[in-house]
Amino acid sequence: MLPPDTTGVQLSPDEVARFARHLILPEVGMEGQKRLKAASVLCVGTGGLGSPLLLYLAAAGVGRLGIVDFDVVDHSNLQRQVIHGTSWVGKPKIESAKARIHEINPHCQVDLYETALTSDNALAIIEPYDIVCDGTDNFPTRYLVNDACVLLGKPNVYGSIFRFEGQATVFNLDAESPNYRDLFPEPPPPGMVPSCAEGGVVGVLPGIIGVIQATEAVKIITGIGTTLSGRLLLFDALGMKFRELKLRPNPERPVIETLIDYQEFCGVGGSAPGQEEAGSVPSITVVELKTVIDGQIEDILLLDVRNPPEAEIATIPGSVLVPLDRIESGEAIEDVRRLAAGKTLYVHCKLGGRSAKALIALGRHGIEGINVTGGIDAWSQEIDPSVLRY
Protein backbone atom coordinates (compact mmCIF):
# COMPACT_ATOMS: atom_id res chain seq x y z
CA MET A 1 0.00 0.00 0.00
CA LEU A 2 1.26 3.49 -0.86
CA PRO A 3 1.34 5.59 1.20
CA PRO A 4 2.43 2.83 3.62
CA ASP A 5 0.23 1.73 6.48
CA THR A 6 1.60 3.35 9.65
CA THR A 7 -0.48 1.39 12.13
CA GLY A 8 1.74 0.72 15.13
CA VAL A 9 4.66 2.76 13.78
CA GLN A 10 6.26 5.03 16.38
CA LEU A 11 9.23 7.42 16.27
CA SER A 12 11.81 7.18 19.04
CA PRO A 13 13.09 10.35 20.75
CA ASP A 14 16.26 10.04 18.66
CA GLU A 15 14.21 9.85 15.47
CA VAL A 16 12.10 12.85 16.48
CA ALA A 17 15.29 14.86 16.94
CA ARG A 18 16.87 13.45 13.77
CA PHE A 19 13.89 14.24 11.53
CA ALA A 20 12.78 17.44 13.22
CA ARG A 21 13.04 19.51 10.03
CA HIS A 22 10.61 17.11 8.36
CA LEU A 23 8.23 17.05 11.30
CA ILE A 24 7.70 20.81 11.21
CA LEU A 25 6.78 20.74 7.53
CA PRO A 26 2.96 20.74 7.33
CA GLU A 27 3.14 18.57 4.19
CA VAL A 28 5.14 15.89 6.02
CA GLY A 29 4.59 16.13 9.77
CA MET A 30 4.51 13.16 12.10
CA GLU A 31 2.30 11.07 9.83
CA GLY A 32 4.53 11.61 6.80
CA GLN A 33 7.62 10.67 8.77
CA LYS A 34 5.92 7.50 9.97
CA ARG A 35 5.12 6.66 6.36
CA LEU A 36 8.78 7.03 5.50
CA LYS A 37 9.76 4.77 8.39
CA ALA A 38 7.17 2.18 7.32
CA ALA A 39 8.27 2.27 3.68
CA SER A 40 10.69 0.01 1.85
CA VAL A 41 12.66 0.98 -1.26
CA LEU A 42 14.82 -1.23 -3.46
CA CYS A 43 17.72 0.44 -5.26
CA VAL A 44 19.14 -1.48 -8.20
CA GLY A 45 22.76 -0.38 -8.44
CA THR A 46 25.06 1.54 -6.08
CA GLY A 47 26.89 3.55 -8.72
CA GLY A 48 26.54 7.17 -9.75
CA LEU A 49 22.75 7.27 -9.35
CA GLY A 50 22.43 4.76 -6.52
CA SER A 51 24.90 6.64 -4.33
CA PRO A 52 22.90 9.87 -3.84
CA LEU A 53 19.64 7.92 -3.92
CA LEU A 54 20.62 5.76 -0.99
CA LEU A 55 22.25 8.57 0.96
CA TYR A 56 19.18 10.79 0.82
CA LEU A 57 16.60 8.06 1.28
CA ALA A 58 18.45 6.94 4.41
CA ALA A 59 18.77 10.51 5.63
CA ALA A 60 15.06 11.10 4.95
CA GLY A 61 14.14 8.22 7.27
CA VAL A 62 13.09 5.44 4.90
CA GLY A 63 12.87 2.45 7.21
CA ARG A 64 14.05 -0.30 4.88
CA LEU A 65 16.44 -0.10 1.94
CA GLY A 66 17.36 -2.98 -0.36
CA ILE A 67 20.50 -2.80 -2.49
CA VAL A 68 21.22 -4.94 -5.54
CA ASP A 69 24.81 -4.87 -6.85
CA PHE A 70 27.63 -7.34 -7.40
CA ASP A 71 30.47 -4.92 -8.24
CA VAL A 72 33.43 -3.80 -6.14
CA VAL A 73 34.56 -0.23 -5.55
CA ASP A 74 37.12 0.99 -8.10
CA HIS A 75 39.22 4.15 -8.03
CA SER A 76 37.39 5.38 -11.14
CA ASN A 77 34.08 5.25 -9.21
CA LEU A 78 35.08 7.82 -6.60
CA GLN A 79 34.67 10.83 -8.93
CA ARG A 80 30.88 10.46 -8.75
CA GLN A 81 29.83 7.48 -6.58
CA VAL A 82 29.89 9.50 -3.39
CA ILE A 83 28.56 6.81 -1.07
CA HIS A 84 31.94 5.03 -1.36
CA GLY A 85 35.32 6.10 0.01
CA THR A 86 38.94 5.38 -0.79
CA SER A 87 39.26 2.86 2.03
CA TRP A 88 36.59 0.72 0.32
CA VAL A 89 38.42 0.32 -3.01
CA GLY A 90 38.45 -3.36 -3.96
CA LYS A 91 35.62 -4.22 -1.57
CA PRO A 92 31.93 -4.90 -2.39
CA LYS A 93 29.90 -1.81 -3.14
CA ILE A 94 26.90 -3.10 -1.21
CA GLU A 95 28.98 -3.42 1.97
CA SER A 96 30.41 0.07 1.49
CA ALA A 97 26.91 1.47 0.96
CA LYS A 98 25.51 -0.31 4.02
CA ALA A 99 28.27 1.06 6.25
CA ARG A 100 27.68 4.62 5.03
CA ILE A 101 23.90 4.33 5.35
CA HIS A 102 24.18 3.22 8.98
CA GLU A 103 26.44 6.18 9.71
CA ILE A 104 23.68 8.44 8.42
CA ASN A 105 20.71 6.58 9.87
CA PRO A 106 21.32 3.64 12.20
CA HIS A 107 17.55 3.03 12.38
CA CYS A 108 17.43 2.00 8.70
CA GLN A 109 17.22 -1.71 7.87
CA VAL A 110 19.54 -2.49 4.95
CA ASP A 111 19.05 -5.66 2.88
CA LEU A 112 21.92 -6.68 0.61
CA TYR A 113 21.66 -8.67 -2.62
CA GLU A 114 25.17 -9.27 -3.95
CA THR A 115 24.04 -10.60 -7.28
CA ALA A 116 23.12 -9.52 -10.78
CA LEU A 117 19.40 -8.91 -11.20
CA THR A 118 18.13 -11.55 -13.64
CA SER A 119 14.85 -12.86 -14.98
CA ASP A 120 15.19 -15.75 -12.53
CA ASN A 121 15.53 -13.67 -9.35
CA ALA A 122 14.00 -10.25 -10.13
CA LEU A 123 10.44 -10.96 -9.02
CA ALA A 124 11.53 -12.52 -5.73
CA ILE A 125 13.91 -9.65 -4.94
CA ILE A 126 11.54 -6.83 -5.91
CA GLU A 127 8.27 -8.22 -4.48
CA PRO A 128 8.81 -7.26 -0.79
CA TYR A 129 9.46 -3.57 -1.56
CA ASP A 130 7.06 -0.68 -2.02
CA ILE A 131 9.12 1.21 -4.62
CA VAL A 132 11.98 0.38 -6.96
CA CYS A 133 14.61 2.97 -7.89
CA ASP A 134 16.48 2.18 -11.09
CA GLY A 135 20.13 3.18 -10.78
CA THR A 136 21.38 0.94 -13.59
CA ASP A 137 23.42 1.87 -16.64
CA ASN A 138 22.44 -0.67 -19.30
CA PHE A 139 19.37 -1.40 -21.38
CA PRO A 140 18.84 -5.09 -20.55
CA THR A 141 18.58 -4.38 -16.81
CA ARG A 142 16.36 -1.34 -17.35
CA TYR A 143 13.89 -3.42 -19.35
CA LEU A 144 14.08 -6.16 -16.71
CA VAL A 145 13.41 -3.73 -13.85
CA ASN A 146 10.54 -2.19 -15.78
CA ASP A 147 8.84 -5.45 -16.67
CA ALA A 148 9.21 -6.84 -13.16
CA CYS A 149 7.69 -3.67 -11.71
CA VAL A 150 4.77 -3.88 -14.15
CA LEU A 151 4.11 -7.52 -13.25
CA LEU A 152 4.28 -6.75 -9.52
CA GLY A 153 2.53 -3.37 -9.64
CA LYS A 154 5.49 -1.45 -8.18
CA PRO A 155 6.36 2.19 -8.97
CA ASN A 156 9.67 2.47 -10.83
CA VAL A 157 11.64 5.68 -10.22
CA TYR A 158 13.90 5.99 -13.24
CA GLY A 159 17.05 7.99 -13.92
CA SER A 160 19.68 8.01 -16.64
CA ILE A 161 22.89 9.97 -17.19
CA PHE A 162 25.47 10.48 -19.94
CA ARG A 163 28.27 13.04 -20.26
CA PHE A 164 26.50 16.31 -19.26
CA GLU A 165 22.87 15.26 -19.69
CA GLY A 166 20.42 13.40 -17.51
CA GLN A 167 16.78 12.40 -17.39
CA ALA A 168 14.33 11.23 -14.76
CA THR A 169 10.72 10.14 -14.50
CA VAL A 170 8.39 7.83 -12.59
CA PHE A 171 7.09 4.76 -14.37
CA ASN A 172 4.19 2.50 -13.41
CA LEU A 173 2.88 4.71 -10.61
CA ASP A 174 -0.57 3.23 -11.22
CA ALA A 175 -2.38 1.14 -13.81
CA GLU A 176 -2.80 4.15 -16.12
CA SER A 177 0.84 5.28 -15.95
CA PRO A 178 3.43 4.97 -18.72
CA ASN A 179 6.31 2.58 -18.28
CA TYR A 180 9.81 2.28 -19.73
CA ARG A 181 8.53 0.63 -22.89
CA ASP A 182 6.54 3.78 -23.68
CA LEU A 183 9.82 5.71 -23.70
CA PHE A 184 11.83 3.01 -25.49
CA PRO A 185 9.49 0.60 -27.33
CA GLU A 186 12.58 -1.14 -28.68
CA PRO A 187 16.17 -1.11 -27.45
CA PRO A 188 18.71 0.81 -29.51
CA PRO A 189 21.18 -1.24 -31.54
CA PRO A 190 24.06 -2.59 -29.42
CA GLY A 191 26.88 -0.07 -29.19
CA MET A 192 24.73 2.82 -30.43
CA VAL A 193 24.68 4.43 -26.98
CA PRO A 194 28.18 4.45 -25.41
CA SER A 195 28.54 3.61 -21.75
CA CYS A 196 29.83 6.16 -19.26
CA ALA A 197 33.08 4.17 -19.25
CA GLU A 198 33.59 5.11 -22.89
CA GLY A 199 31.68 8.38 -23.18
CA GLY A 200 32.41 9.86 -19.76
CA VAL A 201 30.18 11.69 -17.30
CA VAL A 202 30.71 14.85 -15.28
CA GLY A 203 30.87 13.84 -11.63
CA VAL A 204 28.10 16.08 -10.27
CA LEU A 205 25.49 14.98 -12.83
CA PRO A 206 24.48 11.67 -11.20
CA GLY A 207 24.18 13.55 -7.92
CA ILE A 208 21.59 15.87 -9.44
CA ILE A 209 19.58 13.12 -11.14
CA GLY A 210 19.90 10.73 -8.18
CA VAL A 211 18.61 13.38 -5.78
CA ILE A 212 15.65 14.00 -8.12
CA GLN A 213 14.91 10.27 -7.99
CA ALA A 214 15.12 10.33 -4.19
CA THR A 215 12.76 13.32 -4.13
CA GLU A 216 10.22 11.45 -6.22
CA ALA A 217 10.43 8.40 -3.94
CA VAL A 218 9.86 10.56 -0.86
CA LYS A 219 6.84 12.22 -2.50
CA ILE A 220 5.33 8.89 -3.49
CA ILE A 221 5.77 7.50 0.02
CA THR A 222 4.38 10.54 1.79
CA GLY A 223 1.67 11.19 -0.77
CA ILE A 224 2.61 14.85 -1.28
CA GLY A 225 3.19 16.97 -4.36
CA THR A 226 3.00 16.01 -8.03
CA THR A 227 5.28 13.26 -9.26
CA LEU A 228 7.04 13.00 -12.62
CA SER A 229 4.65 10.26 -13.74
CA GLY A 230 3.73 11.12 -17.33
CA ARG A 231 6.57 13.64 -17.58
CA LEU A 232 10.16 12.99 -18.66
CA LEU A 233 12.43 15.55 -17.03
CA LEU A 234 15.53 16.37 -19.11
CA PHE A 235 18.53 18.16 -17.63
CA ASP A 236 21.40 19.84 -19.48
CA ALA A 237 24.24 20.55 -17.05
CA LEU A 238 26.29 22.63 -19.49
CA GLY A 239 23.40 24.97 -20.20
CA MET A 240 21.92 24.53 -16.70
CA LYS A 241 18.51 23.97 -18.25
CA PHE A 242 15.57 21.73 -17.42
CA ARG A 243 12.81 20.85 -19.85
CA GLU A 244 9.95 18.37 -19.88
CA LEU A 245 8.47 15.99 -22.38
CA LYS A 246 5.01 14.51 -22.04
CA LEU A 247 5.04 10.75 -21.75
CA ARG A 248 1.84 8.80 -22.31
CA PRO A 249 1.04 5.09 -22.40
CA ASN A 250 1.12 3.64 -25.89
CA PRO A 251 -2.16 1.76 -26.44
CA GLU A 252 -0.34 -0.55 -28.87
CA ARG A 253 2.50 -1.53 -26.56
CA PRO A 254 2.80 -5.27 -25.98
CA VAL A 255 1.26 -6.66 -22.79
CA ILE A 256 3.96 -7.75 -20.35
CA GLU A 257 3.06 -11.25 -19.24
CA THR A 258 6.40 -12.74 -18.22
CA LEU A 259 10.07 -11.93 -17.88
CA ILE A 260 12.20 -12.76 -20.92
CA ASP A 261 15.88 -13.05 -21.88
CA TYR A 262 16.78 -9.35 -21.82
CA GLN A 263 20.33 -9.84 -23.07
CA GLU A 264 18.91 -11.46 -26.18
CA PHE A 265 16.11 -8.87 -26.44
CA CYS A 266 18.68 -6.06 -26.45
CA GLY A 267 21.03 -7.91 -28.79
CA VAL A 268 23.74 -8.25 -26.16
CA GLY A 269 25.47 -11.61 -25.97
CA GLY A 270 26.63 -11.24 -22.39
CA SER A 271 29.96 -9.76 -23.49
CA ALA A 272 32.01 -7.26 -21.56
CA PRO A 273 31.14 -3.55 -21.80
CA GLY A 274 32.19 -2.11 -25.13
CA GLN A 275 32.48 -5.52 -26.81
CA GLU A 276 28.97 -5.94 -28.23
CA GLU A 277 30.02 -5.15 -31.82
CA ALA A 278 33.42 -6.83 -31.75
CA GLY A 279 32.07 -10.13 -33.05
CA SER A 280 31.11 -8.56 -36.38
CA VAL A 281 34.72 -7.75 -37.39
CA PRO A 282 38.01 -9.69 -37.40
CA SER A 283 39.69 -9.38 -34.02
CA ILE A 284 42.92 -9.96 -32.17
CA THR A 285 43.74 -10.02 -28.45
CA VAL A 286 46.25 -7.64 -26.91
CA VAL A 287 48.58 -10.58 -26.26
CA GLU A 288 48.47 -11.48 -29.96
CA LEU A 289 48.98 -7.84 -30.91
CA LYS A 290 52.08 -7.67 -28.69
CA THR A 291 53.46 -10.75 -30.48
CA VAL A 292 52.87 -9.07 -33.85
CA ILE A 293 54.57 -5.86 -32.71
CA ASP A 294 57.55 -7.67 -31.20
CA GLY A 295 57.95 -10.02 -34.16
CA GLN A 296 58.21 -7.17 -36.70
CA ILE A 297 57.13 -9.66 -39.36
CA GLU A 298 54.69 -7.28 -41.01
CA ASP A 299 54.38 -3.56 -41.52
CA ILE A 300 51.45 -2.47 -39.36
CA LEU A 301 49.38 0.61 -38.55
CA LEU A 302 47.90 0.72 -35.06
CA LEU A 303 45.02 3.15 -35.21
CA ASP A 304 43.65 4.70 -31.99
CA VAL A 305 40.05 5.91 -32.44
CA ARG A 306 39.53 7.33 -28.97
CA ASN A 307 38.95 11.03 -28.29
CA PRO A 308 41.96 13.38 -27.85
CA PRO A 309 41.40 13.85 -24.07
CA GLU A 310 41.67 10.08 -23.63
CA ALA A 311 44.93 10.00 -25.58
CA GLU A 312 46.30 12.62 -23.19
CA ILE A 313 45.82 10.13 -20.35
CA ALA A 314 47.53 7.15 -21.95
CA THR A 315 48.50 5.71 -25.33
CA ILE A 316 49.89 2.48 -26.73
CA PRO A 317 53.34 3.36 -28.10
CA GLY A 318 53.38 3.67 -31.88
CA SER A 319 49.65 4.19 -32.28
CA VAL A 320 48.19 6.93 -34.47
CA LEU A 321 45.18 8.88 -33.18
CA VAL A 322 42.21 9.33 -35.53
CA PRO A 323 39.00 9.83 -33.47
CA LEU A 324 35.96 7.74 -34.35
CA ASP A 325 33.77 10.76 -35.09
CA ARG A 326 36.15 11.82 -37.90
CA ILE A 327 35.93 8.35 -39.40
CA GLU A 328 32.14 8.06 -39.15
CA SER A 329 31.68 11.53 -40.68
CA GLY A 330 33.91 10.53 -43.59
CA GLU A 331 36.35 13.33 -42.89
CA ALA A 332 39.28 11.03 -42.10
CA ILE A 333 38.65 8.18 -44.55
CA GLU A 334 41.32 9.22 -47.05
CA ASP A 335 43.77 9.97 -44.26
CA VAL A 336 43.35 6.44 -42.94
CA ARG A 337 43.58 4.98 -46.43
CA ARG A 338 46.89 6.78 -46.95
CA LEU A 339 48.26 5.81 -43.53
CA ALA A 340 47.27 2.15 -43.97
CA ALA A 341 48.53 1.75 -47.55
CA GLY A 342 50.62 -1.41 -47.76
CA LYS A 343 50.19 -2.14 -44.06
CA THR A 344 48.08 -4.40 -41.88
CA LEU A 345 45.60 -2.20 -40.04
CA TYR A 346 44.87 -2.79 -36.36
CA VAL A 347 42.34 -0.56 -34.58
CA HIS A 348 41.85 0.00 -30.86
CA CYS A 349 39.87 2.20 -28.50
CA LYS A 350 39.37 1.94 -24.74
CA LEU A 351 37.39 -1.33 -24.56
CA GLY A 352 36.83 -2.51 -28.13
CA GLY A 353 33.39 -1.16 -28.99
CA ARG A 354 34.33 2.05 -30.78
CA SER A 355 37.15 0.39 -32.67
CA ALA A 356 34.67 -2.19 -34.01
CA LYS A 357 32.39 0.63 -35.12
CA ALA A 358 35.35 2.34 -36.80
CA LEU A 359 36.18 -0.82 -38.74
CA ILE A 360 32.56 -1.18 -39.86
CA ALA A 361 32.64 2.43 -41.11
CA LEU A 362 36.02 1.93 -42.80
CA GLY A 363 34.78 -1.28 -44.41
CA ARG A 364 32.13 0.67 -46.27
CA HIS A 365 35.00 2.44 -48.03
CA GLY A 366 36.94 -0.71 -48.79
CA ILE A 367 39.41 -0.36 -45.92
CA GLU A 368 39.83 -3.58 -43.98
CA GLY A 369 41.44 -4.06 -40.60
CA ILE A 370 41.51 -6.01 -37.36
CA ASN A 371 39.93 -5.01 -34.05
CA VAL A 372 41.95 -5.11 -30.84
CA THR A 373 39.53 -6.63 -28.33
CA GLY A 374 39.66 -5.10 -24.87
CA GLY A 375 41.43 -2.04 -26.23
CA ILE A 376 43.95 -0.04 -24.26
CA ASP A 377 42.32 -1.12 -21.01
CA ALA A 378 43.26 -4.75 -21.71
CA TRP A 379 46.71 -3.61 -22.87
CA SER A 380 47.25 -1.92 -19.51
CA GLN A 381 46.10 -4.98 -17.56
CA GLU A 382 47.78 -7.71 -19.59
CA ILE A 383 50.76 -6.15 -21.35
CA ASP A 384 52.03 -2.89 -19.85
CA PRO A 385 50.84 -1.80 -16.37
CA SER A 386 52.67 1.51 -16.79
CA VAL A 387 49.92 2.53 -19.24
CA LEU A 388 47.42 4.34 -17.03
CA ARG A 389 43.91 2.91 -16.69
CA TYR A 390 40.96 5.29 -16.58
C-alpha positions in Angstrom: 0.0 0.0 0.0 1.3 3.5 -0.9 1.3 5.6 1.2 2.4 2.8 3.6 0.2 1.7 6.5 1.6 3.3 9.6 -0.5 1.4 12.1 1.7 0.7 15.1 4.7 2.8 13.8 6.3 5.0 16.4 9.2 7.4 16.3 11.8 7.2 19.0 13.1 10.3 20.7 16.3 10.0 18.7 14.2 9.8 15.5 12.1 12.9 16.5 15.3 14.9 16.9 16.9 13.4 13.8 13.9 14.2 11.5 12.8 17.4 13.2 13.0 19.5 10.0 10.6 17.1 8.4 8.2 17.0 11.3 7.7 20.8 11.2 6.8 20.7 7.5 3.0 20.7 7.3 3.1 18.6 4.2 5.1 15.9 6.0 4.6 16.1 9.8 4.5 13.2 12.1 2.3 11.1 9.8 4.5 11.6 6.8 7.6 10.7 8.8 5.9 7.5 10.0 5.1 6.7 6.4 8.8 7.0 5.5 9.8 4.8 8.4 7.2 2.2 7.3 8.3 2.3 3.7 10.7 0.0 1.8 12.7 1.0 -1.3 14.8 -1.2 -3.5 17.7 0.4 -5.3 19.1 -1.5 -8.2 22.8 -0.4 -8.4 25.1 1.5 -6.1 26.9 3.5 -8.7 26.5 7.2 -9.7 22.7 7.3 -9.3 22.4 4.8 -6.5 24.9 6.6 -4.3 22.9 9.9 -3.8 19.6 7.9 -3.9 20.6 5.8 -1.0 22.3 8.6 1.0 19.2 10.8 0.8 16.6 8.1 1.3 18.5 6.9 4.4 18.8 10.5 5.6 15.1 11.1 5.0 14.1 8.2 7.3 13.1 5.4 4.9 12.9 2.4 7.2 14.1 -0.3 4.9 16.4 -0.1 1.9 17.4 -3.0 -0.4 20.5 -2.8 -2.5 21.2 -4.9 -5.5 24.8 -4.9 -6.8 27.6 -7.3 -7.4 30.5 -4.9 -8.2 33.4 -3.8 -6.1 34.6 -0.2 -5.5 37.1 1.0 -8.1 39.2 4.2 -8.0 37.4 5.4 -11.1 34.1 5.3 -9.2 35.1 7.8 -6.6 34.7 10.8 -8.9 30.9 10.5 -8.8 29.8 7.5 -6.6 29.9 9.5 -3.4 28.6 6.8 -1.1 31.9 5.0 -1.4 35.3 6.1 0.0 38.9 5.4 -0.8 39.3 2.9 2.0 36.6 0.7 0.3 38.4 0.3 -3.0 38.4 -3.4 -4.0 35.6 -4.2 -1.6 31.9 -4.9 -2.4 29.9 -1.8 -3.1 26.9 -3.1 -1.2 29.0 -3.4 2.0 30.4 0.1 1.5 26.9 1.5 1.0 25.5 -0.3 4.0 28.3 1.1 6.3 27.7 4.6 5.0 23.9 4.3 5.4 24.2 3.2 9.0 26.4 6.2 9.7 23.7 8.4 8.4 20.7 6.6 9.9 21.3 3.6 12.2 17.6 3.0 12.4 17.4 2.0 8.7 17.2 -1.7 7.9 19.5 -2.5 5.0 19.1 -5.7 2.9 21.9 -6.7 0.6 21.7 -8.7 -2.6 25.2 -9.3 -3.9 24.0 -10.6 -7.3 23.1 -9.5 -10.8 19.4 -8.9 -11.2 18.1 -11.5 -13.6 14.9 -12.9 -15.0 15.2 -15.7 -12.5 15.5 -13.7 -9.4 14.0 -10.2 -10.1 10.4 -11.0 -9.0 11.5 -12.5 -5.7 13.9 -9.7 -4.9 11.5 -6.8 -5.9 8.3 -8.2 -4.5 8.8 -7.3 -0.8 9.5 -3.6 -1.6 7.1 -0.7 -2.0 9.1 1.2 -4.6 12.0 0.4 -7.0 14.6 3.0 -7.9 16.5 2.2 -11.1 20.1 3.2 -10.8 21.4 0.9 -13.6 23.4 1.9 -16.6 22.4 -0.7 -19.3 19.4 -1.4 -21.4 18.8 -5.1 -20.6 18.6 -4.4 -16.8 16.4 -1.3 -17.4 13.9 -3.4 -19.3 14.1 -6.2 -16.7 13.4 -3.7 -13.8 10.5 -2.2 -15.8 8.8 -5.4 -16.7 9.2 -6.8 -13.2 7.7 -3.7 -11.7 4.8 -3.9 -14.2 4.1 -7.5 -13.3 4.3 -6.7 -9.5 2.5 -3.4 -9.6 5.5 -1.5 -8.2 6.4 2.2 -9.0 9.7 2.5 -10.8 11.6 5.7 -10.2 13.9 6.0 -13.2 17.0 8.0 -13.9 19.7 8.0 -16.6 22.9 10.0 -17.2 25.5 10.5 -19.9 28.3 13.0 -20.3 26.5 16.3 -19.3 22.9 15.3 -19.7 20.4 13.4 -17.5 16.8 12.4 -17.4 14.3 11.2 -14.8 10.7 10.1 -14.5 8.4 7.8 -12.6 7.1 4.8 -14.4 4.2 2.5 -13.4 2.9 4.7 -10.6 -0.6 3.2 -11.2 -2.4 1.1 -13.8 -2.8 4.1 -16.1 0.8 5.3 -16.0 3.4 5.0 -18.7 6.3 2.6 -18.3 9.8 2.3 -19.7 8.5 0.6 -22.9 6.5 3.8 -23.7 9.8 5.7 -23.7 11.8 3.0 -25.5 9.5 0.6 -27.3 12.6 -1.1 -28.7 16.2 -1.1 -27.4 18.7 0.8 -29.5 21.2 -1.2 -31.5 24.1 -2.6 -29.4 26.9 -0.1 -29.2 24.7 2.8 -30.4 24.7 4.4 -27.0 28.2 4.5 -25.4 28.5 3.6 -21.8 29.8 6.2 -19.3 33.1 4.2 -19.2 33.6 5.1 -22.9 31.7 8.4 -23.2 32.4 9.9 -19.8 30.2 11.7 -17.3 30.7 14.9 -15.3 30.9 13.8 -11.6 28.1 16.1 -10.3 25.5 15.0 -12.8 24.5 11.7 -11.2 24.2 13.6 -7.9 21.6 15.9 -9.4 19.6 13.1 -11.1 19.9 10.7 -8.2 18.6 13.4 -5.8 15.7 14.0 -8.1 14.9 10.3 -8.0 15.1 10.3 -4.2 12.8 13.3 -4.1 10.2 11.4 -6.2 10.4 8.4 -3.9 9.9 10.6 -0.9 6.8 12.2 -2.5 5.3 8.9 -3.5 5.8 7.5 0.0 4.4 10.5 1.8 1.7 11.2 -0.8 2.6 14.9 -1.3 3.2 17.0 -4.4 3.0 16.0 -8.0 5.3 13.3 -9.3 7.0 13.0 -12.6 4.7 10.3 -13.7 3.7 11.1 -17.3 6.6 13.6 -17.6 10.2 13.0 -18.7 12.4 15.5 -17.0 15.5 16.4 -19.1 18.5 18.2 -17.6 21.4 19.8 -19.5 24.2 20.5 -17.0 26.3 22.6 -19.5 23.4 25.0 -20.2 21.9 24.5 -16.7 18.5 24.0 -18.3 15.6 21.7 -17.4 12.8 20.9 -19.8 9.9 18.4 -19.9 8.5 16.0 -22.4 5.0 14.5 -22.0 5.0 10.7 -21.8 1.8 8.8 -22.3 1.0 5.1 -22.4 1.1 3.6 -25.9 -2.2 1.8 -26.4 -0.3 -0.6 -28.9 2.5 -1.5 -26.6 2.8 -5.3 -26.0 1.3 -6.7 -22.8 4.0 -7.8 -20.3 3.1 -11.3 -19.2 6.4 -12.7 -18.2 10.1 -11.9 -17.9 12.2 -12.8 -20.9 15.9 -13.1 -21.9 16.8 -9.4 -21.8 20.3 -9.8 -23.1 18.9 -11.5 -26.2 16.1 -8.9 -26.4 18.7 -6.1 -26.5 21.0 -7.9 -28.8 23.7 -8.3 -26.2 25.5 -11.6 -26.0 26.6 -11.2 -22.4 30.0 -9.8 -23.5 32.0 -7.3 -21.6 31.1 -3.6 -21.8 32.2 -2.1 -25.1 32.5 -5.5 -26.8 29.0 -5.9 -28.2 30.0 -5.1 -31.8 33.4 -6.8 -31.7 32.1 -10.1 -33.0 31.1 -8.6 -36.4 34.7 -7.8 -37.4 38.0 -9.7 -37.4 39.7 -9.4 -34.0 42.9 -10.0 -32.2 43.7 -10.0 -28.5 46.3 -7.6 -26.9 48.6 -10.6 -26.3 48.5 -11.5 -30.0 49.0 -7.8 -30.9 52.1 -7.7 -28.7 53.5 -10.7 -30.5 52.9 -9.1 -33.8 54.6 -5.9 -32.7 57.6 -7.7 -31.2 58.0 -10.0 -34.2 58.2 -7.2 -36.7 57.1 -9.7 -39.4 54.7 -7.3 -41.0 54.4 -3.6 -41.5 51.5 -2.5 -39.4 49.4 0.6 -38.6 47.9 0.7 -35.1 45.0 3.2 -35.2 43.7 4.7 -32.0 40.1 5.9 -32.4 39.5 7.3 -29.0 39.0 11.0 -28.3 42.0 13.4 -27.8 41.4 13.9 -24.1 41.7 10.1 -23.6 44.9 10.0 -25.6 46.3 12.6 -23.2 45.8 10.1 -20.3 47.5 7.1 -22.0 48.5 5.7 -25.3 49.9 2.5 -26.7 53.3 3.4 -28.1 53.4 3.7 -31.9 49.6 4.2 -32.3 48.2 6.9 -34.5 45.2 8.9 -33.2 42.2 9.3 -35.5 39.0 9.8 -33.5 36.0 7.7 -34.4 33.8 10.8 -35.1 36.1 11.8 -37.9 35.9 8.3 -39.4 32.1 8.1 -39.2 31.7 11.5 -40.7 33.9 10.5 -43.6 36.4 13.3 -42.9 39.3 11.0 -42.1 38.7 8.2 -44.6 41.3 9.2 -47.1 43.8 10.0 -44.3 43.3 6.4 -42.9 43.6 5.0 -46.4 46.9 6.8 -46.9 48.3 5.8 -43.5 47.3 2.2 -44.0 48.5 1.8 -47.6 50.6 -1.4 -47.8 50.2 -2.1 -44.1 48.1 -4.4 -41.9 45.6 -2.2 -40.0 44.9 -2.8 -36.4 42.3 -0.6 -34.6 41.8 0.0 -30.9 39.9 2.2 -28.5 39.4 1.9 -24.7 37.4 -1.3 -24.6 36.8 -2.5 -28.1 33.4 -1.2 -29.0 34.3 2.1 -30.8 37.2 0.4 -32.7 34.7 -2.2 -34.0 32.4 0.6 -35.1 35.4 2.3 -36.8 36.2 -0.8 -38.7 32.6 -1.2 -39.9 32.6 2.4 -41.1 36.0 1.9 -42.8 34.8 -1.3 -44.4 32.1 0.7 -46.3 35.0 2.4 -48.0 36.9 -0.7 -48.8 39.4 -0.4 -45.9 39.8 -3.6 -44.0 41.4 -4.1 -40.6 41.5 -6.0 -37.4 39.9 -5.0 -34.1 41.9 -5.1 -30.8 39.5 -6.6 -28.3 39.7 -5.1 -24.9 41.4 -2.0 -26.2 44.0 0.0 -24.3 42.3 -1.1 -21.0 43.3 -4.7 -21.7 46.7 -3.6 -22.9 47.3 -1.9 -19.5 46.1 -5.0 -17.6 47.8 -7.7 -19.6 50.8 -6.1 -21.3 52.0 -2.9 -19.8 50.8 -1.8 -16.4 52.7 1.5 -16.8 49.9 2.5 -19.2 47.4 4.3 -17.0 43.9 2.9 -16.7 41.0 5.3 -16.6 
